[in-house]
Amino acid sequence: MKRGLEHTLEFLLAFDGRRHWYPSGYYVKFAIRRVPPTRERPHGLRYSFTLHDPEDKRLIGFDNAHIVTATGTRFKPRPVTADHWHRTESDPGRPYAFKDAETLTEDFFAEVERVLTERGIPVVVVDDSGKDGRKQP
């Protein structure tokens, strides 16, 4: 792995268990850890990045908890990796082409910005919290 990419991954791993709060009670939650590489997780990461509304409803998410089937035609091959994302709160998931930690982070925050902007919520972190998930005083 390139040195810059490894640095980005280590930085991201330090966010495991953290929450970042936006105005009106919206927040993002990070869960990421190293795991032994497998066919489903060849990059050796298990992750879940989610955006939630003030009632704790998940609005979007990027994760690799399970394999999802590509939508469209039945002739699309079933994905081998478990990487996928949920574009809306009702989206069952669609395959995500994991490239590296930096791209994953960029793609996730682009979607966070899209959803918050659509809802009229300023895209500014107003608070962050540690591993216990509670807002800082």
N, CA, C and O atoms as a DFTB+ gen file, in Angstrom:
548 C
 N C O
     1  1       0.852      -1.174       0.000
     2  2       0.000       0.000       0.000
     3  2       0.896       1.235       0.000
     4  3       1.909       1.266       0.699
     5  1       0.532       2.247      -0.775
     6  2       1.315       3.464      -0.822
     7  2       1.321       4.137       0.544
     8  3       0.365       4.012       1.310
     9  1       2.394       4.845       0.842
    10  2       2.549       5.485       2.145
    11  2       1.395       6.443       2.460
    12  3       0.863       6.412       3.570
    13  1       1.000       7.289       1.506
    14  2      -0.094       8.231       1.724
    15  2      -1.410       7.528       1.994
    16  3      -2.187       7.960       2.846
    17  1      -1.663       6.445       1.269
    18  2      -2.890       5.690       1.478
    19  2      -2.892       5.011       2.846
    20  3      -3.933       4.953       3.501
    21  1      -1.753       4.501       3.283
    22  2      -1.662       3.877       4.604
    23  2      -1.905       4.918       5.691
    24  3      -2.568       4.635       6.688
    25  1      -1.369       6.123       5.501
    26  2      -1.593       7.199       6.465
    27  2      -3.088       7.516       6.566
    28  3      -3.616       7.664       7.668
    29  1      -3.767       7.619       5.427
    30  2      -5.204       7.888       5.411
    31  2      -5.960       6.783       6.131
    32  3      -6.885       7.063       6.894
    33  1      -5.581       5.533       5.898
    34  2      -6.246       4.415       6.558
    35  2      -6.043       4.483       8.067
    36  3      -7.003       4.306       8.818
    37  1      -4.842       4.729       8.524
    38  2      -4.592       4.816       9.969
    39  2      -5.391       5.953      10.594
    40  3      -5.928       5.807      11.692
    41  1      -5.472       7.076       9.903
    42  2      -6.259       8.203      10.376
    43  2      -7.724       7.797      10.501
    44  3      -8.377       8.099      11.500
    45  1      -8.233       7.114       9.483
    46  2      -9.622       6.683       9.480
    47  2      -9.892       5.651      10.569
    48  3     -10.935       5.705      11.220
    49  1      -8.977       4.719      10.777
    50  2      -9.151       3.713      11.838
    51  2      -9.288       4.364      13.207
    52  3      -9.964       3.825      14.083
    53  1      -8.658       5.513      13.401
    54  2      -8.759       6.228      14.678
    55  2     -10.162       6.798      14.906
    56  3     -10.491       7.187      16.026
    57  1     -10.989       6.851      13.863
    58  2     -12.346       7.367      13.996
    59  2     -13.346       6.305      14.439
    60  3     -14.517       6.618      14.653
    61  1     -12.913       5.072      14.577
    62  2     -13.823       4.003      14.990
    63  2     -14.546       4.399      16.275
    64  3     -13.912       4.752      17.270
    65  1     -15.869       4.338      16.245
    66  2     -16.678       4.637      17.418
    67  2     -17.027       6.109      17.586
    68  3     -17.736       6.465      18.528
    69  1     -16.554       6.958      16.712
    70  2     -16.807       8.401      16.854
    71  2     -18.099       8.809      16.157
    72  3     -18.587       8.133      15.252
    73  1     -18.637       9.950      16.617
    74  2     -19.785      10.588      15.972
    75  2     -19.454      12.051      15.746
    76  3     -18.812      12.698      16.573
    77  1     -19.907      12.559      14.606
    78  2     -19.795      13.982      14.312
    79  2     -21.209      14.520      14.164
    80  3     -22.015      13.986      13.401
    81  1     -21.496      15.577      14.897
    82  2     -22.844      16.152      14.951
    83  2     -22.960      17.366      14.046
    84  3     -22.066      18.211      13.991
    85  1     -24.076      17.433      13.341
    86  2     -24.429      18.566      12.498
    87  2     -25.595      19.300      13.156
    88  3     -26.174      18.787      14.113
    89  1     -25.959      20.503      12.660
    90  2     -27.090      21.214      13.257
    91  2     -28.370      20.372      13.271
    92  3     -28.539      19.455      12.467
    93  1     -29.247      20.702      14.189
    94  2     -30.577      20.087      14.323
    95  2     -30.538      18.628      14.732
    96  3     -31.550      17.939      14.602
    97  1     -29.402      18.123      15.225
    98  2     -29.340      16.753      15.732
    99  2     -28.963      15.687      14.731
   100  3     -28.984      14.506      15.077
   101  1     -28.622      16.043      13.513
   102  2     -28.138      15.065      12.530
   103  2     -26.711      14.677      12.909
   104  3     -25.962      15.501      13.434
   105  1     -26.334      13.428      12.645
   106  2     -24.969      13.007      12.967
   107  2     -24.499      11.886      12.054
   108  3     -25.297      11.150      11.474
   109  1     -23.174      11.779      11.944
   110  2     -22.557      10.656      11.253
   111  2     -21.874       9.791      12.300
   112  3     -21.360      10.282      13.305
   113  1     -21.882       8.501      12.040
   114  2     -21.289       7.525      12.967
   115  2     -20.303       6.671      12.181
   116  3     -20.585       6.233      11.065
   117  1     -19.143       6.444      12.787
   118  2     -18.081       5.672      12.141
   119  2     -17.804       4.380      12.910
   120  3     -17.666       4.395      14.133
   121  1     -17.728       3.290      12.200
   122  2     -17.267       2.015      12.756
   123  2     -16.323       1.428      11.714
   124  3     -16.723       1.168      10.579
   125  1     -15.088       1.222      12.099
   126  2     -14.117       0.653      11.160
   127  2     -13.027      -0.063      11.934
   128  3     -12.516       0.447      12.931
   129  1     -12.682      -1.246      11.464
   130  2     -11.587      -1.990      12.097
   131  2     -10.971      -2.925      11.070
   132  3     -11.581      -3.287      10.064
   133  1      -9.735      -3.296      11.370
   134  2      -9.045      -4.271      10.515
   135  2      -9.562      -5.665      10.839
   136  3      -9.853      -5.986      11.992
   137  1      -9.668      -6.478       9.808
   138  2     -10.036      -7.884       9.951
   139  2      -9.132      -8.662       8.994
   140  3      -8.553      -8.073       8.082
   141  1      -9.006      -9.958       9.185
   142  2      -8.232     -10.733       8.210
   143  2      -8.877     -10.625       6.822
   144  3     -10.096     -10.747       6.702
   145  1      -8.087     -10.403       5.792
   146  2      -8.655     -10.336       4.438
   147  2      -9.379     -11.640       4.082
   148  3      -8.908     -12.737       4.383
   149  1     -10.520     -11.488       3.440
   150  2     -11.316     -12.622       2.965
   151  2     -11.764     -12.305       1.540
   152  3     -11.482     -11.229       1.014
   153  1     -12.439     -13.221       0.947
   154  2     -12.985     -13.002      -0.398
   155  2     -13.972     -11.836      -0.378
   156  3     -13.995     -11.025      -1.304
   157  1     -14.788     -11.751       0.673
   158  2     -15.790     -10.689       0.789
   159  2     -15.187      -9.354       1.200
   160  3     -15.732      -8.301       0.868
   161  1     -14.065      -9.385       1.923
   162  2     -13.393      -8.171       2.403
   163  2     -11.899      -8.271       2.094
   164  3     -11.084      -8.392       3.008
   165  1     -11.533      -8.220       0.802
   166  2     -10.136      -8.418       0.416
   167  2      -9.199      -7.328       0.932
   168  3      -7.992      -7.546       1.033
   169  1      -9.742      -6.167       1.256
   170  2      -8.941      -5.052       1.777
   171  2      -8.667      -5.186       3.267
   172  3      -7.900      -4.400       3.824
   173  1      -9.291      -6.185       3.934
   174  2      -9.041      -6.406       5.354
   175  2      -9.674      -5.376       6.268
   176  3      -9.138      -5.084       7.337
   177  1     -10.814      -4.816       5.861
   178  2     -11.526      -3.831       6.670
   179  2     -12.980      -4.232       6.827
   180  3     -13.607      -4.742       5.898
   181  1     -13.498      -3.996       8.006
   182  2     -14.933      -4.109       8.254
   183  2     -15.373      -2.710       8.661
   184  3     -14.846      -2.156       9.626
   185  1     -16.329      -2.131       7.942
   186  2     -16.690      -0.747       8.202
   187  2     -18.182      -0.497       8.039
   188  3     -18.898      -1.235       7.364
   189  1     -18.615       0.573       8.687
   190  2     -19.968       1.085       8.547
   191  2     -19.913       2.575       8.836
   192  3     -19.607       2.990       9.954
   193  1     -20.210       3.375       7.821
   194  2     -20.284       4.830       7.963
   195  2     -21.728       5.208       7.667
   196  3     -22.237       4.905       6.588
   197  1     -22.392       5.866       8.610
   198  2     -23.809       6.154       8.448
   199  2     -24.130       7.594       8.832
   200  3     -23.464       8.195       9.675
   201  1     -25.166       8.129       8.192
   202  2     -25.736       9.430       8.529
   203  2     -27.106       9.175       9.128
   204  3     -27.898       8.406       8.583
   205  1     -27.388       9.830      10.267
   206  2     -28.655       9.637      10.978
   207  2     -29.375      10.964      11.169
   208  3     -28.748      12.019      11.259
   209  1     -30.700      10.895      11.231
   210  2     -31.486      12.090      11.524
   211  2     -31.621      12.245      13.041
   212  3     -31.134      11.391      13.783
   213  1     -32.264      13.302      13.517
   214  2     -32.371      13.517      14.968
   215  2     -33.103      12.404      15.722
   216  3     -32.939      12.278      16.935
   217  1     -33.901      11.602      15.028
   218  2     -34.610      10.479      15.673
   219  2     -33.829       9.172      15.559
   220  3     -34.385       8.102      15.807
   221  1     -32.562       9.240      15.189
   222  2     -31.659       8.091      15.045
   223  2     -31.960       7.205      13.845
   224  3     -31.447       6.088      13.771
   225  1     -32.770       7.666      12.912
   226  2     -33.065       6.896      11.699
   227  2     -31.884       7.025      10.736
   228  3     -31.435       8.131      10.438
   229  1     -31.388       5.888      10.255
   230  2     -30.292       5.909       9.283
   231  2     -30.810       6.442       7.958
   232  3     -31.804       5.954       7.421
   233  1     -30.114       7.461       7.434
   234  2     -30.513       8.062       6.164
   235  2     -29.699       7.525       5.002
   236  3     -30.248       7.266       3.931
   237  1     -28.407       7.354       5.194
   238  2     -27.530       6.764       4.189
   239  2     -26.470       5.949       4.901
   240  3     -26.259       6.111       6.103
   241  1     -25.809       5.085       4.175
   242  2     -24.727       4.324       4.781
   243  2     -23.840       3.655       3.753
   244  3     -24.278       3.267       2.670
   245  1     -22.590       3.536       4.126
   246  2     -21.602       2.772       3.353
   247  2     -21.095       1.699       4.305
   248  3     -20.618       2.013       5.396
   249  1     -21.195       0.429       3.902
   250  2     -20.732      -0.634       4.794
   251  2     -20.404      -1.893       4.008
   252  3     -20.578      -1.957       2.791
   253  1     -19.928      -2.887       4.737
   254  2     -19.663      -4.190       4.116
   255  2     -20.083      -5.317       5.049
   256  3     -19.363      -6.298       5.233
   257  1     -21.268      -5.150       5.635
   258  2     -21.798      -6.156       6.547
   259  2     -22.274      -7.408       5.826
   260  3     -22.263      -8.498       6.397
   261  1     -22.691      -7.257       4.574
   262  2     -23.214      -8.389       3.799
   263  2     -23.113      -8.059       2.321
   264  3     -22.933      -6.898       1.954
   265  1     -23.227      -9.053       1.483
   266  2     -23.205      -8.860       0.035
   267  2     -24.603      -8.470      -0.430
   268  3     -25.593      -9.052       0.011
   269  1     -24.682      -7.487      -1.318
   270  2     -25.961      -7.117      -1.919
   271  2     -25.908      -7.439      -3.405
   272  3     -24.842      -7.438      -4.020
   273  1     -27.055      -7.709      -3.955
   274  2     -27.156      -8.038      -5.370
   275  2     -27.328      -6.767      -6.179
   276  3     -28.062      -5.866      -5.772
   277  1     -26.669      -6.686      -7.305
   278  2     -26.820      -5.540      -8.199
   279  2     -28.244      -5.505      -8.724
   280  3     -28.828      -6.546      -9.025
   281  1     -28.801      -4.304      -8.833
   282  2     -30.155      -4.166      -9.359
   283  2     -30.106      -3.998     -10.868
   284  3     -29.052      -3.729     -11.444
   285  1     -31.225      -4.156     -11.478
   286  2     -31.302      -4.013     -12.938
   287  2     -31.628      -5.342     -13.564
   288  3     -32.718      -5.879     -13.370
   289  1     -30.713      -5.859     -14.294
   290  2     -30.920      -7.108     -15.015
   291  2     -30.458      -8.315     -14.200
   292  3     -29.537      -8.213     -13.390
   293  1     -31.084      -9.416     -14.415
   294  2     -30.686     -10.641     -13.717
   295  2     -29.373     -11.193     -14.246
   296  3     -28.803     -12.122     -13.673
   297  1     -28.894     -10.614     -15.348
   298  2     -27.666     -11.095     -15.949
   299  2     -26.411     -10.458     -15.363
   300  3     -25.297     -10.866     -15.690
   301  1     -26.588      -9.454     -14.493
   302  2     -25.425      -8.877     -13.824
   303  2     -24.849      -9.913     -12.877
   304  3     -25.596     -10.585     -12.166
   305  1     -23.546     -10.049     -12.858
   306  2     -22.958     -11.037     -11.948
   307  2     -23.121     -10.594     -10.490
   308  3     -23.120      -9.403     -10.180
   309  1     -23.259     -11.581      -9.614
   310  2     -23.370     -11.302      -8.182
   311  2     -22.012     -10.794      -7.698
   312  3     -20.979     -11.386      -8.012
   313  1     -22.012      -9.687      -6.925
   314  2     -20.731      -9.176      -6.435
   315  2     -20.009     -10.191      -5.562
   316  3     -20.638     -10.990      -4.868
   317  1     -18.699     -10.152      -5.603
   318  2     -17.880     -11.042      -4.786
   319  2     -17.616     -10.400      -3.431
   320  3     -17.572     -11.085      -2.409
   321  1     -17.438      -9.073      -3.429
   322  2     -17.148      -8.377      -2.181
   323  2     -18.439      -7.885      -1.527
   324  3     -19.472      -7.749      -2.182
   325  1     -18.356      -7.626      -0.234
   326  2     -19.519      -7.192       0.536
   327  2     -19.678      -5.676       0.559
   328  3     -20.642      -5.175       1.137
   329  1     -18.766      -4.939      -0.051
   330  2     -18.839      -3.475      -0.038
   331  2     -20.106      -3.013      -0.753
   332  3     -20.386      -3.423      -1.880
   333  1     -20.867      -2.148      -0.074
   334  2     -22.076      -1.600      -0.681
   335  2     -22.456      -0.300       0.016
   336  3     -21.862       0.073       1.028
   337  1     -23.451       0.383      -0.538
   338  2     -23.933       1.615       0.068
   339  2     -25.431       1.714      -0.080
   340  3     -26.029       1.128      -0.982
   341  1     -26.023       2.468       0.826
   342  2     -27.464       2.703       0.855
   343  2     -27.667       4.191       0.573
   344  3     -27.292       5.028       1.395
   345  1     -28.251       4.530      -0.569
   346  2     -28.398       5.943      -0.976
   347  2     -29.512       6.659      -0.222
   348  3     -29.470       7.881      -0.077
   349  1     -30.503       5.921       0.257
   350  2     -31.616       6.491       1.013
   351  2     -31.916       5.583       2.196
   352  3     -31.340       4.505       2.335
   353  1     -32.831       6.044       3.043
   354  2     -33.183       5.239       4.215
   355  2     -33.904       3.951       3.851
   356  3     -33.926       3.011       4.645
   357  1     -34.496       3.895       2.659
   358  2     -35.209       2.674       2.249
   359  2     -34.449       1.860       1.207
   360  3     -34.936       0.814       0.777
   361  1     -33.288       2.308       0.799
   362  2     -32.486       1.600      -0.202
   363  2     -31.912       0.323       0.421
   364  3     -31.201       0.404       1.422
   365  1     -32.203      -0.857      -0.149
   366  2     -31.670      -2.103       0.415
   367  2     -30.166      -2.262       0.208
   368  3     -29.553      -3.170       0.770
   369  1     -29.576      -1.388      -0.590
   370  2     -28.140      -1.442      -0.830
   371  2     -27.826      -1.710      -2.274
   372  3     -28.577      -2.373      -2.989
   373  1     -26.698      -1.178      -2.687
   374  2     -26.202      -1.380      -4.052
   375  2     -24.701      -1.560      -3.960
   376  3     -24.069      -0.950      -3.097
   377  1     -24.110      -2.369      -4.814
   378  2     -22.670      -2.622      -4.721
   379  2     -21.855      -1.321      -4.748
   380  3     -22.211      -0.365      -5.438
   381  1     -20.781      -1.307      -4.002
   382  2     -19.856      -0.183      -3.960
   383  2     -18.473      -0.707      -4.331
   384  3     -18.014      -1.706      -3.777
   385  1     -17.814      -0.036      -5.265
   386  2     -16.483      -0.446      -5.711
   387  2     -15.428       0.176      -4.790
   388  3     -14.975       1.296      -5.025
   389  1     -15.042      -0.558      -3.741
   390  2     -14.041      -0.055      -2.801
   391  2     -12.702       0.059      -3.510
   392  3     -12.221      -0.895      -4.122
   393  1     -12.104       1.255      -3.414
   394  2     -10.790       1.488      -4.001
   395  2      -9.748       1.614      -2.897
   396  3      -8.742       0.905      -2.893
   397  1     -10.005       2.535      -1.948
   398  2      -9.113       2.751      -0.814
   399  2      -9.851       3.587       0.229
   400  3     -10.955       4.071      -0.025
   401  1      -9.241       3.756       1.399
   402  2      -9.885       4.463       2.507
   403  2     -10.184       5.920       2.150
   404  3     -11.220       6.457       2.541
   405  1      -9.292       6.546       1.420
   406  2      -9.489       7.957       1.059
   407  2     -10.705       8.127       0.153
   408  3     -11.516       9.027       0.374
   409  1     -10.841       7.285      -0.853
   410  2     -11.978       7.369      -1.766
   411  2     -13.274       7.044      -1.041
   412  3     -14.288       7.703      -1.269
   413  1     -13.259       6.046      -0.176
   414  2     -14.437       5.703       0.618
   415  2     -14.895       6.913       1.423
   416  3     -16.083       7.233       1.444
   417  1     -13.967       7.579       2.077
   418  2     -14.288       8.753       2.890
   419  2     -14.862       9.867       2.025
   420  3     -15.864      10.482       2.390
   421  1     -14.236      10.130       0.886
   422  2     -14.723      11.174      -0.021
   423  2     -16.126      10.862      -0.521
   424  3     -16.985      11.743      -0.552
   425  1     -16.363       9.619      -0.910
   426  2     -17.680       9.228      -1.419
   427  2     -18.742       9.345      -0.324
   428  3     -19.850       9.816      -0.578
   429  1     -18.401       8.917       0.885
   430  2     -19.351       9.001       1.991
   431  2     -19.719      10.458       2.275
   432  3     -20.901      10.789       2.365
   433  1     -18.726      11.322       2.415
   434  2     -19.028      12.712       2.748
   435  2     -19.708      13.459       1.606
   436  3     -20.429      14.425       1.858
   437  1     -19.503      13.044       0.366
   438  2     -20.249      13.634      -0.751
   439  2     -21.737      13.321      -0.597
   440  3     -22.581      14.182      -0.845
   441  1     -22.056      12.100      -0.192
   442  2     -23.451      11.720       0.028
   443  2     -24.028      12.413       1.261
   444  3     -25.190      12.818       1.252
   445  1     -23.233      12.553       2.317
   446  2     -23.685      13.285       3.509
   447  2     -24.057      14.710       3.105
   448  3     -25.114      15.214       3.485
   449  1     -23.189      15.349       2.339
   450  2     -23.453      16.720       1.895
   451  2     -24.720      16.786       1.052
   452  3     -25.524      17.705       1.210
   453  1     -24.902      15.818       0.159
   454  2     -26.104      15.783      -0.686
   455  2     -27.364      15.740       0.161
   456  3     -28.284      16.530      -0.048
   457  1     -27.410      14.818       1.119
   458  2     -28.615      14.630       1.924
   459  2     -28.863      15.827       2.834
   460  3     -29.993      16.308       2.924
   461  1     -27.830      16.312       3.506
   462  2     -28.020      17.456       4.391
   463  2     -28.466      18.690       3.612
   464  3     -29.340      19.429       4.065
   465  1     -27.878      18.912       2.456
   466  2     -28.256      20.058       1.625
   467  2     -29.709      19.934       1.175
   468  3     -30.451      20.915       1.212
   469  1     -30.126      18.733       0.749
   470  2     -31.518      18.515       0.347
   471  2     -32.482      18.825       1.483
   472  3     -33.608      19.259       1.239
   473  1     -32.048      18.607       2.728
   474  2     -32.900      18.840       3.893
   475  2     -32.737      20.236       4.492
   476  3     -33.365      20.565       5.498
   477  1     -31.891      21.051       3.869
   478  2     -31.692      22.406       4.359
   479  2     -30.857      22.500       5.630
   480  3     -30.963      23.474       6.376
   481  1     -30.031      21.495       5.875
   482  2     -29.184      21.464       7.067
   483  2     -27.788      21.938       6.671
   484  3     -27.211      21.413       5.719
   485  1     -27.232      22.930       7.390
   486  2     -25.870      23.377       7.064
   487  2     -24.864      22.223       7.183
   488  3     -24.934      21.413       8.107
   489  1     -23.952      22.168       6.251
   490  2     -22.946      21.102       6.241
   491  2     -21.739      21.597       7.034
   492  3     -20.693      21.922       6.472
   493  1     -21.912      21.645       8.340
   494  2     -20.858      22.071       9.241
   495  2     -20.953      21.233      10.518
   496  3     -22.023      21.110      11.115
   497  1     -19.830      20.667      10.919
   498  2     -19.808      19.867      12.143
   499  2     -19.849      20.832      13.327
   500  3     -19.001      21.716      13.449
   501  1     -20.838      20.654      14.190
   502  2     -20.981      21.534      15.346
   503  2     -20.441      20.909      16.621
   504  3     -20.253      21.601      17.622
   505  1     -20.190      19.607      16.592
   506  2     -19.667      18.918      17.763
   507  2     -19.174      17.548      17.314
   508  3     -19.608      17.033      16.284
   509  1     -18.280      16.968      18.079
   510  2     -17.890      15.587      17.835
   511  2     -17.841      14.880      19.169
   512  3     -17.806      15.517      20.222
   513  1     -17.839      13.603      19.120
   514  2     -17.865      12.838      20.348
   515  2     -16.878      11.682      20.268
   516  3     -16.491      11.237      19.187
   517  1     -16.494      11.221      21.421
   518  2     -15.544      10.153      21.521
   519  2     -16.162       8.789      21.362
   520  3     -17.249       8.638      20.805
   521  1     -15.469       7.821      21.847
   522  2     -15.849       6.427      21.654
   523  2     -17.191       6.071      22.280
   524  3     -17.819       5.098      21.864
   525  1     -17.654       6.846      23.284
   526  2     -18.926       6.513      23.913
   527  2     -20.122       7.038      23.123
   528  3     -21.265       6.719      23.452
   529  1     -19.872       7.842      22.080
   530  2     -20.942       8.315      21.215
   531  2     -21.703       9.509      21.743
   532  3     -22.595      10.014      21.061
   533  1     -21.374       9.985      22.955
   534  2     -22.095      11.126      23.513
   535  2     -21.466      12.427      23.068
   536  3     -20.261      12.503      22.832
   537  1     -22.309      13.467      22.955
   538  2     -21.791      14.782      22.611
   539  2     -20.830      15.256      23.671
   540  3     -20.979      14.950      24.854
   541  1     -19.834      16.015      23.226
   542  2     -18.874      16.600      24.156
   543  2     -19.517      17.796      24.848
   544  3     -20.334      18.483      24.235
   545  1     -19.170      18.066      26.114
   546  2     -19.751      19.226      26.814
   547  2     -19.296      20.526      26.207
   548  3     -19.690      21.595      26.673
